[in-house]
Amino acid sequence: MAETWAQALPPAREVEAPLGWTRAEQFDPFEAYLGPFFERRTDGHREYALLLDERHMNAANVAHGGALMTFADAVLGYGVWDATERSPCVTVSQQSNFLATVTIGDLLWCRPIVVRRTREIVFARGDLMVGERTVFTASALWKVFERSSVA
């Protein structure tokens, strides 16, 4: 059986990459719907971005918390994937903190940080930013699987 978890998906919507960013590959159908996501390298580190549009807003016309948590989960997952040479992995837990509102047109970005790695668990964190303003923080535990154990 092909490793479907490792096949890039098209984004649900065509959005031009912001200046200095390129489109990131996405592998999860829900995340592909939320995106597209963008990536860049800064000081040797990968950073990811999401340009917020009407799909990401709640009834108060600010970004929905679920959209922010999903983007954080995806970004931390990219960091874990990089740290494990693209081994299959899943989120075990995620703690999130909402610090400020964001709205349509904001470019939300994050540099995922792998804090610690054991044989089966990876600890990761990240700050979601708009410009230089921190709007959301997340930390998570990820379970890493051997490639042969994922069907």
Buried (B, 14 or more C-beta within 10 A) or exposed (E): EEEEBEEEBEBBEEBEBEEEBEBBEBBBEEBBBBBBBBBBEEEEEBBBBBBBEEEBBEEEEBBBEEBBBBBBBBBBBBBBBEBBEBBBBEBEEBEBEBEEEBEBEBBBBBBBBBEEBEEEBBBBBBBBBBEEEBBBBBBBBBBBBEEEEBE
